[in-house]
Structures are given as structure tokens and as C-alpha cells.
Amino acid sequence: MIKRTLLLMLVCGVAFARQDTTTIDPFVWLEDIDSTRSMNWVKEHNQATADEYKSKPIYDQLYQQALSTLNNKSRIPAVNRQGDWLYNYWKDDAHPRGIYRRAKVDNFINNQQADWETVIDMDAYNKAHEGTWVFKGLNCLKPEYQRCLMFLSPGGGDAVVMKEFDVNKKEFIKDGFQLPKAKMNVSWRDKDHLFVATDFNESKITDSGYPGVVKLWTRGTELSAAETLMEVPKSSVSVAANRSGEGDEAIDFVFDNNSFWTTTPYLLINNKTQKLHLPETAVINGVFQDKLVVSLKEDWQFQGQSLKQGMVLLIKPKLLLMQKAEVKDGDWQVFLDPNQFTTIESIATTDDSIIVNSLVDVVARVDVYQPNKEDPNRDWQKTRVEFPPNGAVSLTAVDDKSGDFFAIYESFIKPPTLYHVAGDDLKATAVRQQKPSFDAAPYVVKQYFARSEDGTFIPYFIVMNKDLEYNGENPTHIFSYGGFRNSLTPSYSGSYEALEGAYGKLWLDRGGVFVSANIRGGGEYGPQWHQAALLDNKTKSYEDFEAVARDLVERNITSPEHLGIEGRSNGGLLVGATMTRHPELYGAAIIGVPLLDMKRYHKLLAGASWMGEFGNPDNPEHWAFMKEYSPYQNLRKDTDYPATFFFTSTRDDRVHPGHARKMAAKMESYGYPVWYYENIEGGHGGSSTNEQLAERLALVYTHLWTHLR
């Protein structure tokens, strides 16, 4: 390790020697994403990591296993429904950059080998166009679903170009709607009008780097002539507009997303905005018949009643347009009131039903609610849709007219199964099942609870061999996130990424133990679980994670020298914070596409949009608590940090790659060995092809096996 560190410092010696020692941050130059100096640093570190890890025999084995798993042709196609068609973005060894394809719904359900037709081939598109283009979505106009808006990203970042596309003719529409590269929010109002929030000019961009103006754009006119619907302050995160429903029942919304967790909603009536009087933290999940479906994230006094955080309401919009509107029976109701162990993960509406996906102690259930026509004393008829127990369920491809939907079930050791649920009988029928990526027979999944510093019990799942010896020597890998109200549910990937069970071959089958920690900051137990680790309480996430690590040691499953930790994005901040707080707890760390310099995060790319989660470091009161955990500021000399691997992407235009670059450079300047991998494309996901993802996975697991045996 010492030789490798000295080599890297010699390679980068010119860069270090030229630092102005009076500069507060001597590595700020690495924030210049594409400068020659920065990219030379990236290439040198990529090469040093490759020279060490790719020369190990285990790397090639891990890479081939990862790529084979990612290209598994039996994996479940993620589908969305537009009319009578199911659409899917598919990558394999023959289509490394992917094809966007479609099949008729009935054909897909009744045939294991559906008659897919290609809508766009991204490998062919890249050959015909300069650069590296990544497909980012298709939004088709109801009810014909023929005219569509296609979004393509140069390099895989959040910024995209938009082109109007005829999905039946498989070609872009000449003289159709088009927008140049930008971070944008664009949706159909009708055939000849779009709601457009994009980069109209630099002064109209928010401090978070998102559109600050939304306009109504008429077909055949210049964008400059579009009618302004709303302009929000630069301190807001973004603005957007969309339409719910069709024809005379259509409702147009405009949203001022004034922080990451607060939104001021408006109805658009005669192209004029009228404010809806809701708590700014409330979320409008959709429209059911003539009522808004509203989730409360804080307590609220409404119509003389005390409504609780976590409730879901049904409310006619007219009650929210006027503070003292006349209320009639049926104008509003409490639809759901979950208990302390239950959180509502998602809500979907159809013409005649509301589909609710919830978690009870982090295990999924799905209920369908329909207006009760048989019993006038009961508002709703509730039907539980039966799926296998102890797993996660994600809803997709909901059809408004029939009430049909698809759902993917999976667990840590059961591969994903795609179910079709018919709206008429609500029976779940398996239509696709991924072949196992590994033999699950030797493994068992258990849920334990660790006691955090303040006494809160923190759930975590552990996947291990049934014959595990409790000797404290088992290589153990903890993955967690703990932020932004995102729930970390049981997953065959062991992650929120679609990794198709790769960890089975790369980790479990080689003797590893896997842990998924449901720490506060996520959404596993509703809004309060998230809010318990916001702003000045952010360290609760880290205390929870550290409690899980200690619990694993106390159970004699592992010990610090055999314990590796991983997190990405906000999870990268988690790993950076806990390893600088308590480096003695861990033997290896994986920090992916991370936030690390919390003093400057709000000045880098989309960072300002997350001040509702972390705070504003320019505010002395906020910095007082942020500086206590900010990894970049808390890195110390002469400390035994765990072996640290960083990965990021040059084209990540959400979380700035400068975070990972600067932390790695600072660690090296203190004499610590680091391993670094920066993919030149890929956006915040870190990769654009399965080959790139397999390379990253192989490097990550090579790192873990090298340092945790």
C-alpha cells in the first residue's frame, strides 16, 4: 500500500507542488470538471486502480460473473404502458447501449417470447450521431399514444435534448417540437400545446440549476413566443406543469417546488394560476374521479379537524381554492390513516380504483380500494392483492381504463417475478420470472433490530449462509442510504440499482455476508422516520448505521477488520461521515457518486436543491451542525481509516464529481492509500452500458475481497 501511495503522489507531484498553500481548499481545482489538469488527474488515478486491481485473478472472475448476470436474457423487462402497448428499454450483449421496444399487452401476457418491435436502437443512433447518447424516456400523447416526446442525453446526465417522435412510423417528426440540451420538465397539454420548463436563458435558471420558468408552447410558433405561466424565485428548486386526465375532466397543475421538501401547488384555470391552500409539505399523489389524492407529511388543521402526519386525504379542489368554501357531504374525507409501523410507499389511481403500495416493518403489501356500491355504510371495498411474503413489490404499467396493472415482486434471495393483476378480479398472475442468478438454497434472510444511541430500534436485513460460523471472522458488506425519504426494501440486487442478483455470485457464494440497513432518513416508517434525521438531526442516520455495525460485531457475525461498508449519492455521504466519525468500526469503505464537501455542496451543480435535507452552509447556525459530520472537513492526519474506494462519473450533472476527486486527493496528501474509479460517461447512475457497470462491480468486489479476508 505504501509503495502504491508514493507512486500516485509522484505521478501527481506537479499538481500537488503547484498548490497555493494559502488557499483554504487546495484541491478546489478538481471541481473544474473537464479541465486538462483535472482529467489528467482522473486518468492517472483510474490507471493506478486498474493496474492494481485488474491484475488480480479475482477481478476477471468477478467481471465475467457480473457481466453474465447483467446480460441475463431471462431478467424481467421493466415495462410501462401507453395505450395497448407495453414499452421496455433493453440492454444485452447484442445491444450494449440498448433498444427501446414495445409489444402489445395481450401478446406480452400470453407469450413468453413476445413479439417485440424496436422503437429506437441506441447503438444505431450512436453510430449515426456524434457523441455518446443515452435514451432517457418517451412520453406519448393520450389517447392515441402516437405522437411522443423523446428525451436523449449526451453522456447519460440529467440534461437532455427533446424531439417529437412518431412511434408508429418509428421516426422523428419533421418540424415537430424540439428543444436543445438542458435540464427540463416538458409534458403534453394537448396535441398542439406543451408545458415547457427549460433553460430559456441563464437568468431564468434557479440556484439549483433547474428551470425557473414554465411556459405554454403552441405548435408552429417559436419557443420565444411561448406564454409564461409562472416564474419562481431563484431560491426555489424548480417549476413544472402537467395535465391530469383528458377532455372536459382534465385538470392542469403548476408546481413551484420551493425546496426539496416543500411545494406550492396551483391549478391552471384559463391560463391563470390559482393557489391550492395545502401545507407546503403535502404531496398530491394524483386525481381520483373529482378529488385530489393528498398525502400529509405533517399535522394539519383542516375544516376544524386535526389531521395527522401520514394520513392520505381525498379532497375536491374547490375546497382548497378558497379558505372558507362551503363544504358538503362527500367533498372530502380521510382515505387512509396508517399506524406507526406502516408507511405508504406509492399510490396509483385508475378511473375506478386507488392502488396503494405500503410497507409494514419494511415488508410490502398491495391493496386496491374501490368505491363500495354494495354497502352504503362503507365508503370503500378493499381487496388485498396476494404476493409471496417477505419481499418488495413495485407497481408499474397501470391502465386507467381497465384498472389492470403489473407488479414486480422480489426478495434478497428470490429473483424478480413480474405479475399481471387484472382489474376485474384483482388476481395476480405471474407472467415472467427471472432465472436465479445464484443458488439460494444455502442462504437464509433474517431481520434484526439494533438499538441506536438514542434508544430507537433500527431494522436491518442480513443474508448469510445457513451454516455460518459465529466466529467474528465473516467478511460482511453493509449497504445503506438513509435519506430523502427513500425506503431501502428487500431486493434481489441487494441495492436500489438493477443489478439482477449479481451480489449472489460476487459476494454470497464466495463466503460473504450481506446486510441492508434501514436507518433513519429513509421512508421505511413514514414521514417521521425521514424527518427524524433532517438538518440538525442528520447525524441520527450515522448513529443508526454505527449501531448496526456494532450489533453485527456483538452477535459475533463479523469484526471491524472484516466489515466493509458501501453507499452511493446520499449514501456516499453516509459512508464518508461514518468512516471519519468512527474509522475503528470498519475495514473497507466504498463511496459512490458521493456528497462529501458539505461546505461547498450547495454551489456545485444541483446541490442547492438539497438544502432542505442538509441545511445551508452559508448560514452559521446550519454550518455549526453540518461541520460536525462533513467528511471533507473532518478528515484527519495520522488516523487508521478503512481502505477506501471511490467511484463517480465525469458526466454526473447531479452530484458533482469534484466531491469524490477532492476527498481522494486530500486523503492522498495525508499519506493514505485510496483507490479511485471515474467513468467518463454515465451520469449519476455511474454507467451507460452493462460493460461499464460490470467493470465497476468487479472493482468494488475486488476491493472488498482484497481488504476483508
MOHUDA-V449563 format. One record per run of one state. SS is the DSSP state (H for helix, E for strand, C for the rest). FROM is the first residue (numbers start at 1). LEN is the number of residues. If there is no record, write none. Layout:
SS_FROM_LEN + SS_FROM_LEN
This chain:
C_1_1 + H_2_10 + C_12_1 + H_13_5 + C_18_10 + H_28_4 + C_32_4 + H_36_18 + C_54_3 + H_57_14 + C_71_8 + E_79_4 + C_83_2 + E_85_8 + C_93_2 + E_95_10 + H_105_6 + C_111_6 + E_117_5 + H_122_7 + C_129_4 + E_133_8 + C_141_6 + E_147_8 + C_155_5 + E_160_7 + C_167_4 + E_171_2 + C_173_5 + E_178_5 + C_183_2 + E_185_6 + C_191_2 + E_193_5 + C_198_4 + H_202_3 + E_205_1 + C_206_5 + E_211_1 + C_212_1 + E_213_6 + C_219_4 + H_223_3 + C_226_1 + E_227_5 + C_232_6 + E_238_7 + C_245_2 + H_247_3 + C_250_1 + E_251_7 + C_258_6 + E_264_6 + C_270_2 + E_272_4 + C_276_7 + E_283_6 + C_289_2 + E_291_5 + C_296_4 + E_300_3 + C_303_2 + E_305_3 + C_308_4 + E_312_5 + C_317_1 + H_318_4 + C_322_10 + E_332_5 + C_337_5 + E_342_8 + C_350_4 + E_354_7 + C_361_2 + E_363_9 + C_372_8 + E_380_6 + C_386_6 + E_392_5 + C_397_8 + E_405_6 + C_411_6 + E_417_5 + C_422_6 + E_428_6 + C_434_9 + E_443_9 + C_452_5 + E_457_9 + C_466_10 + E_476_5 + C_481_21 + H_502_5 + C_507_1 + H_508_3 + C_511_2 + E_513_5 + C_518_9 + H_527_5 + C_532_3 + H_535_3 + C_538_1 + H_539_16 + C_555_5 + H_560_3 + E_563_6 + C_569_1 + H_570_12 + C_582_1 + H_583_3 + C_586_2 + E_588_5 + C_593_8 + H_601_3 + C_604_1 + H_605_10 + C_615_5 + H_620_7 + C_627_4 + H_631_4 + C_635_8 + E_643_7 + C_650_8 + H_658_12 + C_670_4 + E_674_6 + C_680_3 + H_683_3 + C_686_4 + H_690_19 + C_709_1
